Amino acid sequence: MSSLRLFAPLLLSLLAVAAPATATERHFGFSYESGVLNAGQAEIQPWTTVRAGRANYFSRLEARLGFQLGLPHNLQAALFWDISSTAEDIRIPGATLDSRLTATEFQSLSAELKYKLTDPTADALGSALLLTGQAGPMLVGFEGRAIVDKQLGAFLLGLNLFYAGTEHLDANSSAVASFGASAAVGYFVTPNIVTSLELRNENRFSGELDYSVLYFGPTLSYASTRFWLTLAAQPQVIAFKGATSGYHLDLHENEYLQARLLLGFPL
């Protein structure tokens, strides 16, 4: 308790005097914004995503380390390294009880290009296009994303539309497509602190619609001159398609809760 009393005033002082980091800090956890780094600017971004809760025990920790670089003409490039650690209960054929298996593995390398079309403060709307390609030992894929945002006084609005394709390179090689949208509304409590609500719909298609789920939850972001951070938590609120028997949620391919911590360190 004594250490908390010593730390709290220091933290409050830091929040009070710090200035915003860069134009590319993430105010939303799952929705992207249109800002890009200026040419020559660089940033390190560690991400952590937690996915927890299915019909049977399931927990996954996804770690991502990214390097972003601003290029001329409103273009930004990034490279991400992805790993995951998963613990889940499965029923082995012939067994009477579930077995809990844990695996940690390298997922993929992802390359990303983002092009800003318009600015959310200088133009009627901010907009950008984002293209990501990924390749790993067991999968290859891509994602395209259209981004629209706007700042209106102390409010920040964001909308994303995305489409992705992934092929799993295993014995039963299969390709799936996913698509969806996210919408977010943020409020600048101070120039450094933004509180938000995000709504996100995700759908998967593999010859037919496998599932359609909706996530909704709060986000809190903070920016200083040395770093920025964003913390988001999104419970699943309903499954329009693919609900698990006895539930109103999809707890076979999706989770009760998805949470994400984003960090950015300008170089």
C-alpha positions as YAML, in Angstrom:
chain: A
units: angstrom
residues:
- id: 1
  name: MET
  ca: [0.00, 0.00, 0.00]
- id: 2
  name: SER
  ca: [2.86, 2.40, 0.80]
- id: 3
  name: SER
  ca: [4.41, 1.86, -2.63]
- id: 4
  name: LEU
  ca: [1.02, 2.62, -4.23]
- id: 5
  name: ARG
  ca: [0.84, 5.93, -2.32]
- id: 6
  name: LEU
  ca: [4.30, 6.85, -3.63]
- id: 7
  name: PHE
  ca: [3.57, 5.78, -7.20]
- id: 8
  name: ALA
  ca: [0.13, 7.37, -7.64]
- id: 9
  name: PRO
  ca: [1.26, 11.04, -7.39]
- id: 10
  name: LEU
  ca: [4.10, 10.35, -9.83]
- id: 11
  name: LEU
  ca: [1.71, 8.81, -12.36]
- id: 12
  name: LEU
  ca: [-0.76, 11.68, -12.01]
- id: 13
  name: SER
  ca: [2.05, 14.19, -12.56]
- id: 14
  name: LEU
  ca: [3.16, 12.37, -15.70]
- id: 15
  name: LEU
  ca: [-0.37, 12.36, -17.13]
- id: 16
  name: ALA
  ca: [-0.78, 16.06, -16.37]
- id: 17
  name: VAL
  ca: [2.39, 17.38, -18.02]
- id: 18
  name: ALA
  ca: [2.83, 15.02, -20.96]
- id: 19
  name: ALA
  ca: [2.07, 16.12, -24.51]
- id: 20
  name: PRO
  ca: [0.70, 13.97, -27.33]
- id: 21
  name: ALA
  ca: [3.22, 11.63, -28.96]
- id: 22
  name: THR
  ca: [2.73, 11.63, -32.73]
- id: 23
  name: ALA
  ca: [-0.08, 11.87, -35.26]
- id: 24
  name: THR
  ca: [-0.20, 8.08, -35.51]
- id: 25
  name: GLU
  ca: [-0.99, 6.94, -31.99]
- id: 26
  name: ARG
  ca: [-3.84, 4.42, -31.93]
- id: 27
  name: HIS
  ca: [-6.88, 5.70, -30.03]
- id: 28
  name: PHE
  ca: [-8.91, 2.53, -30.75]
- id: 29
  name: GLY
  ca: [-7.94, -1.04, -29.99]
- id: 30
  name: PHE
  ca: [-9.41, -2.85, -33.00]
- id: 31
  name: SER
  ca: [-10.21, 0.00, -35.43]
- id: 32
  name: TYR
  ca: [-7.50, 1.72, -37.48]
- id: 33
  name: GLU
  ca: [-7.22, 5.47, -38.12]
- id: 34
  name: SER
  ca: [-6.07, 7.27, -41.26]
- id: 35
  name: GLY
  ca: [-2.90, 8.90, -39.88]
- id: 36
  name: VAL
  ca: [0.54, 7.85, -41.16]
- id: 37
  name: LEU
  ca: [4.07, 8.64, -40.05]
- id: 38
  name: ASN
  ca: [5.86, 11.51, -41.78]
- id: 39
  name: ALA
  ca: [8.60, 10.51, -44.22]
- id: 40
  name: GLY
  ca: [11.67, 9.34, -42.31]
- id: 41
  name: GLN
  ca: [9.88, 8.85, -38.97]
- id: 42
  name: ALA
  ca: [9.93, 5.37, -37.42]
- id: 43
  name: GLU
  ca: [8.15, 3.62, -34.58]
- id: 44
  name: ILE
  ca: [8.33, 0.33, -32.69]
- id: 45
  name: GLN
  ca: [4.96, -1.24, -31.83]
- id: 46
  name: PRO
  ca: [4.57, -4.21, -29.45]
- id: 47
  name: TRP
  ca: [1.02, -5.63, -29.38]
- id: 48
  name: THR
  ca: [-0.57, -8.17, -27.04]
- id: 49
  name: THR
  ca: [-3.97, -9.74, -27.72]
- id: 50
  name: VAL
  ca: [-5.76, -12.09, -25.31]
- id: 51
  name: ARG
  ca: [-8.59, -14.38, -26.45]
- id: 52
  name: ALA
  ca: [-10.34, -16.23, -23.63]
- id: 53
  name: GLY
  ca: [-13.42, -18.38, -23.08]
- id: 54
  name: ARG
  ca: [-15.09, -20.94, -25.32]
- id: 55
  name: ALA
  ca: [-17.51, -23.78, -24.68]
- id: 56
  name: ASN
  ca: [-14.49, -25.79, -23.52]
- id: 57
  name: TYR
  ca: [-11.49, -24.21, -21.82]
- id: 58
  name: PHE
  ca: [-9.60, -21.96, -24.24]
- id: 59
  name: SER
  ca: [-7.00, -19.24, -23.77]
- id: 60
  name: ARG
  ca: [-4.70, -17.71, -26.36]
- id: 61
  name: LEU
  ca: [-2.03, -15.04, -25.98]
- id: 62
  name: GLU
  ca: [-0.94, -13.43, -29.25]
- id: 63
  name: ALA
  ca: [2.21, -11.31, -29.28]
- id: 64
  name: ARG
  ca: [3.13, -9.04, -32.17]
- id: 65
  name: LEU
  ca: [6.23, -6.88, -32.61]
- id: 66
  name: GLY
  ca: [6.15, -4.29, -35.38]
- id: 67
  name: PHE
  ca: [8.43, -1.73, -36.99]
- id: 68
  name: GLN
  ca: [6.77, 1.13, -38.89]
- id: 69
  name: LEU
  ca: [8.45, 3.62, -41.22]
- id: 70
  name: GLY
  ca: [7.04, 6.74, -42.83]
- id: 71
  name: LEU
  ca: [7.64, 7.05, -46.57]
- id: 72
  name: PRO
  ca: [7.13, 10.04, -48.90]
- id: 73
  name: HIS
  ca: [3.71, 10.98, -50.31]
- id: 74
  name: ASN
  ca: [1.51, 9.88, -47.36]
- id: 75
  name: LEU
  ca: [2.73, 6.28, -47.49]
- id: 76
  name: GLN
  ca: [3.69, 4.13, -44.51]
- id: 77
  name: ALA
  ca: [5.32, 0.67, -44.46]
- id: 78
  name: ALA
  ca: [5.43, -1.81, -41.58]
- id: 79
  name: LEU
  ca: [6.80, -5.25, -40.78]
- id: 80
  name: PHE
  ca: [5.30, -7.40, -37.99]
- id: 81
  name: TRP
  ca: [6.50, -10.61, -36.34]
- id: 82
  name: ASP
  ca: [3.71, -12.74, -34.82]
- id: 83
  name: ILE
  ca: [3.81, -15.54, -32.25]
- id: 84
  name: SER
  ca: [1.07, -17.17, -30.13]
- id: 85
  name: SER
  ca: [0.65, -19.38, -27.09]
- id: 86
  name: THR
  ca: [-2.55, -21.42, -26.81]
- id: 87
  name: ALA
  ca: [-3.98, -23.59, -24.04]
- id: 88
  name: GLU
  ca: [-7.19, -25.53, -24.72]
- id: 89
  name: ASP
  ca: [-9.09, -28.63, -23.69]
- id: 90
  name: ILE
  ca: [-9.63, -31.25, -26.40]
- id: 91
  name: ARG
  ca: [-11.10, -34.75, -26.35]
- id: 92
  name: ILE
  ca: [-8.63, -37.36, -27.62]
- id: 93
  name: PRO
  ca: [-10.36, -40.25, -29.44]
- id: 94
  name: GLY
  ca: [-10.95, -43.10, -27.01]
- id: 95
  name: ALA
  ca: [-10.42, -40.95, -23.91]
- id: 96
  name: THR
  ca: [-13.20, -40.33, -21.39]
- id: 97
  name: LEU
  ca: [-11.88, -36.95, -20.17]
- id: 98
  name: ASP
  ca: [-10.64, -33.83, -21.92]
- id: 99
  name: SER
  ca: [-6.91, -33.21, -22.14]
- id: 100
  name: ARG
  ca: [-5.46, -29.72, -21.83]
- id: 101
  name: LEU
  ca: [-2.87, -29.03, -24.50]
- id: 102
  name: THR
  ca: [-0.55, -26.03, -24.62]
- id: 103
  name: ALA
  ca: [1.45, -24.89, -27.64]
- id: 104
  name: THR
  ca: [3.64, -21.89, -28.38]
- id: 105
  name: GLU
  ca: [4.49, -21.24, -32.01]
- id: 106
  name: PHE
  ca: [5.69, -18.73, -34.53]
- id: 107
  name: GLN
  ca: [2.68, -17.64, -36.58]
- id: 108
  name: SER
  ca: [3.85, -15.44, -39.42]
- id: 109
  name: LEU
  ca: [5.67, -12.42, -40.73]
- id: 110
  name: SER
  ca: [3.37, -9.67, -41.96]
- id: 111
  name: ALA
  ca: [4.19, -6.80, -44.33]
- id: 112
  name: GLU
  ca: [1.89, -3.79, -44.41]
- id: 113
  name: LEU
  ca: [1.41, -0.73, -46.63]
- id: 114
  name: LYS
  ca: [-0.88, 2.14, -45.66]
- id: 115
  name: TYR
  ca: [-1.73, 5.10, -47.88]
- id: 116
  name: LYS
  ca: [-3.45, 8.18, -46.50]
- id: 117
  name: LEU
  ca: [-5.91, 9.68, -48.98]
- id: 118
  name: THR
  ca: [-7.32, 12.58, -46.93]
- id: 119
  name: ASP
  ca: [-6.72, 14.15, -43.52]
- id: 120
  name: PRO
  ca: [-9.36, 13.99, -40.73]
- id: 121
  name: THR
  ca: [-8.68, 17.57, -39.54]
- id: 122
  name: ALA
  ca: [-7.91, 19.38, -42.83]
- id: 123
  name: ASP
  ca: [-10.49, 17.62, -45.01]
- id: 124
  name: ALA
  ca: [-14.17, 16.77, -44.68]
- id: 125
  name: LEU
  ca: [-13.16, 13.20, -43.74]
- id: 126
  name: GLY
  ca: [-9.93, 11.37, -43.11]
- id: 127
  name: SER
  ca: [-9.44, 8.26, -45.22]
- id: 128
  name: ALA
  ca: [-6.79, 5.63, -45.92]
- id: 129
  name: LEU
  ca: [-6.25, 2.26, -47.53]
- id: 130
  name: LEU
  ca: [-4.38, -0.54, -45.78]
- id: 131
  name: LEU
  ca: [-3.01, -3.71, -47.41]
- id: 132
  name: THR
  ca: [-1.38, -6.50, -45.41]
- id: 133
  name: GLY
  ca: [0.24, -9.73, -46.57]
- id: 134
  name: GLN
  ca: [1.34, -12.51, -44.22]
- id: 135
  name: ALA
  ca: [3.27, -15.76, -44.54]
- id: 136
  name: GLY
  ca: [4.16, -18.39, -41.98]
- id: 137
  name: PRO
  ca: [4.99, -22.08, -41.67]
- id: 138
  name: MET
  ca: [1.30, -23.07, -41.68]
- id: 139
  name: LEU
  ca: [-0.52, -20.23, -43.42]
- id: 140
  name: VAL
  ca: [-0.45, -17.49, -46.04]
- id: 141
  name: GLY
  ca: [-2.93, -14.67, -46.30]
- id: 142
  name: PHE
  ca: [-3.80, -11.07, -47.03]
- id: 143
  name: GLU
  ca: [-6.10, -8.35, -45.72]
- id: 144
  name: GLY
  ca: [-7.41, -5.17, -47.32]
- id: 145
  name: ARG
  ca: [-8.94, -2.44, -45.19]
- id: 146
  name: ALA
  ca: [-10.72, 0.84, -45.98]
- id: 147
  name: ILE
  ca: [-10.46, 3.43, -43.21]
- id: 148
  name: VAL
  ca: [-12.56, 6.53, -42.60]
- id: 149
  name: ASP
  ca: [-12.28, 8.84, -39.58]
- id: 150
  name: LYS
  ca: [-13.15, 12.34, -38.45]
- id: 151
  name: GLN
  ca: [-12.41, 14.55, -35.46]
- id: 152
  name: LEU
  ca: [-15.25, 16.84, -34.39]
- id: 153
  name: GLY
  ca: [-14.14, 18.96, -31.46]
- id: 154
  name: ALA
  ca: [-13.47, 16.59, -28.59]
- id: 155
  name: PHE
  ca: [-15.02, 13.63, -30.43]
- id: 156
  name: LEU
  ca: [-13.19, 11.18, -32.68]
- id: 157
  name: LEU
  ca: [-15.17, 8.94, -35.06]
- id: 158
  name: GLY
  ca: [-13.80, 5.93, -36.91]
- id: 159
  name: LEU
  ca: [-15.13, 3.37, -39.39]
- id: 160
  name: ASN
  ca: [-13.30, 0.39, -40.96]
- id: 161
  name: LEU
  ca: [-14.35, -2.10, -43.61]
- id: 162
  name: PHE
  ca: [-12.14, -5.14, -44.19]
- id: 163
  name: TYR
  ca: [-11.81, -8.28, -46.29]
- id: 164
  name: ALA
  ca: [-9.22, -11.01, -45.74]
- id: 165
  name: GLY
  ca: [-8.27, -14.36, -47.22]
- id: 166
  name: THR
  ca: [-6.24, -17.09, -45.49]
- id: 167
  name: GLU
  ca: [-5.02, -20.49, -46.66]
- id: 168
  name: HIS
  ca: [-3.96, -23.01, -44.02]
- id: 169
  name: LEU
  ca: [-1.03, -25.14, -45.23]
- id: 170
  name: ASP
  ca: [-1.75, -28.41, -43.43]
- id: 171
  name: ALA
  ca: [-2.73, -31.90, -44.55]
- id: 172
  name: ASN
  ca: [-6.27, -30.67, -45.15]
- id: 173
  name: SER
  ca: [-5.24, -27.47, -46.88]
- id: 174
  name: SER
  ca: [-8.18, -25.08, -46.86]
- id: 175
  name: ALA
  ca: [-8.90, -21.48, -47.78]
- id: 176
  name: VAL
  ca: [-11.28, -19.24, -45.87]
- id: 177
  name: ALA
  ca: [-12.39, -15.65, -46.33]
- id: 178
  name: SER
  ca: [-13.34, -13.21, -43.62]
- id: 179
  name: PHE
  ca: [-14.98, -9.82, -43.84]
- id: 180
  name: GLY
  ca: [-16.56, -7.30, -41.53]
- id: 181
  name: ALA
  ca: [-16.65, -3.79, -40.18]
- id: 182
  name: SER
  ca: [-15.88, -1.83, -37.04]
- id: 183
  name: ALA
  ca: [-17.12, 1.52, -35.77]
- id: 184
  name: ALA
  ca: [-15.73, 3.55, -32.89]
- id: 185
  name: VAL
  ca: [-16.53, 6.76, -31.04]
- id: 186
  name: GLY
  ca: [-13.88, 8.38, -28.85]
- id: 187
  name: TYR
  ca: [-13.86, 11.38, -26.54]
- id: 188
  name: PHE
  ca: [-10.77, 13.43, -25.65]
- id: 189
  name: VAL
  ca: [-10.99, 13.71, -21.86]
- id: 190
  name: THR
  ca: [-7.69, 15.62, -22.08]
- id: 191
  name: PRO
  ca: [-5.34, 16.11, -25.07]
- id: 192
  name: ASN
  ca: [-3.54, 12.97, -23.82]
- id: 193
  name: ILE
  ca: [-6.40, 10.68, -22.75]
- id: 194
  name: VAL
  ca: [-9.19, 9.31, -24.95]
- id: 195
  name: THR
  ca: [-12.02, 7.04, -23.86]
- id: 196
  name: SER
  ca: [-13.89, 5.14, -26.57]
- id: 197
  name: LEU
  ca: [-16.53, 2.58, -27.39]
- id: 198
  name: GLU
  ca: [-15.98, 0.15, -30.26]
- id: 199
  name: LEU
  ca: [-18.43, -2.09, -32.12]
- id: 200
  name: ARG
  ca: [-16.99, -4.84, -34.35]
- id: 201
  name: ASN
  ca: [-18.63, -7.41, -36.63]
- id: 202
  name: GLU
  ca: [-16.62, -10.36, -37.97]
- id: 203
  name: ASN
  ca: [-17.77, -12.99, -40.48]
- id: 204
  name: ARG
  ca: [-16.10, -16.08, -41.94]
- id: 205
  name: PHE
  ca: [-16.97, -17.71, -45.23]
- id: 206
  name: SER
  ca: [-15.74, -21.10, -46.53]
- id: 207
  name: GLY
  ca: [-18.20, -22.02, -49.22]
- id: 208
  name: GLU
  ca: [-21.00, -20.84, -46.93]
- id: 209
  name: LEU
  ca: [-21.23, -18.41, -44.03]
- id: 210
  name: ASP
  ca: [-19.65, -20.19, -41.06]
- id: 211
  name: TYR
  ca: [-20.27, -17.52, -38.45]
- id: 212
  name: SER
  ca: [-21.19, -13.88, -37.94]
- id: 213
  name: VAL
  ca: [-20.43, -12.39, -34.52]
- id: 214
  name: LEU
  ca: [-20.62, -9.00, -32.86]
- id: 215
  name: TYR
  ca: [-18.16, -7.64, -30.27]
- id: 216
  name: PHE
  ca: [-18.63, -4.45, -28.25]
- id: 217
  name: GLY
  ca: [-16.59, -2.83, -25.51]
- id: 218
  name: PRO
  ca: [-14.57, 0.09, -24.12]
- id: 219
  name: THR
  ca: [-11.12, 1.41, -25.03]
- id: 220
  name: LEU
  ca: [-8.77, 3.72, -23.15]
- id: 221
  name: SER
  ca: [-5.76, 5.39, -24.76]
- id: 222
  name: TYR
  ca: [-2.98, 7.61, -23.48]
- id: 223
  name: ALA
  ca: [-0.21, 9.47, -25.35]
- id: 224
  name: SER
  ca: [2.98, 11.17, -24.17]
- id: 225
  name: THR
  ca: [6.06, 12.49, -25.96]
- id: 226
  name: ARG
  ca: [7.90, 9.20, -25.42]
- id: 227
  name: PHE
  ca: [5.21, 6.57, -25.98]
- id: 228
  name: TRP
  ca: [1.52, 5.90, -26.43]
- id: 229
  name: LEU
  ca: [-0.65, 3.02, -25.25]
- id: 230
  name: THR
  ca: [-4.15, 1.75, -25.94]
- id: 231
  name: LEU
  ca: [-6.08, -0.85, -23.95]
- id: 232
  name: ALA
  ca: [-9.31, -2.37, -25.28]
- id: 233
  name: ALA
  ca: [-11.66, -5.08, -24.01]
- id: 234
  name: GLN
  ca: [-14.44, -6.48, -26.19]
- id: 235
  name: PRO
  ca: [-16.88, -9.15, -24.99]
- id: 236
  name: GLN
  ca: [-18.85, -11.02, -27.65]
- id: 237
  name: VAL
  ca: [-22.46, -9.86, -27.40]
- id: 238
  name: ILE
  ca: [-24.27, -11.99, -30.02]
- id: 239
  name: ALA
  ca: [-23.75, -14.49, -32.81]
- id: 240
  name: PHE
  ca: [-26.01, -13.83, -35.80]
- id: 241
  name: LYS
  ca: [-24.79, -17.10, -37.36]
- id: 242
  name: GLY
  ca: [-22.98, -20.07, -35.87]
- id: 243
  name: ALA
  ca: [-24.20, -19.82, -32.27]
- id: 244
  name: THR
  ca: [-23.07, -22.75, -30.12]
- id: 245
  name: SER
  ca: [-25.89, -25.00, -28.96]
- id: 246
  name: GLY
  ca: [-27.29, -23.70, -25.67]
- id: 247
  name: TYR
  ca: [-25.72, -20.24, -26.09]
- id: 248
  name: HIS
  ca: [-26.50, -17.02, -27.96]
- id: 249
  name: LEU
  ca: [-22.77, -16.73, -28.76]
- id: 250
  name: ASP
  ca: [-20.37, -18.57, -31.06]
- id: 251
  name: LEU
  ca: [-18.08, -20.32, -28.59]
- id: 252
  name: HIS
  ca: [-16.61, -22.78, -31.07]
- id: 253
  name: GLU
  ca: [-14.58, -20.43, -33.30]
- id: 254
  name: ASN
  ca: [-14.85, -17.22, -31.24]
- id: 255
  name: GLU
  ca: [-14.41, -16.27, -27.59]
- id: 256
  name: TYR
  ca: [-16.34, -14.70, -24.75]
- id: 257
  name: LEU
  ca: [-13.70, -11.97, -24.54]
- id: 258
  name: GLN
  ca: [-11.02, -10.45, -26.72]
- id: 259
  name: ALA
  ca: [-8.70, -7.85, -25.18]
- id: 260
  name: ARG
  ca: [-5.77, -5.95, -26.67]
- id: 261
  name: LEU
  ca: [-2.89, -3.79, -25.44]
- id: 262
  name: LEU
  ca: [-1.11, -1.66, -28.03]
- id: 263
  name: LEU
  ca: [2.11, 0.26, -27.39]
- id: 264
  name: GLY
  ca: [4.03, 2.66, -29.62]
- id: 265
  name: PHE
  ca: [7.55, 4.05, -29.15]
- id: 266
  name: PRO
  ca: [8.64, 6.73, -31.65]
- id: 267
  name: LEU
  ca: [12.31, 6.38, -32.64]
...
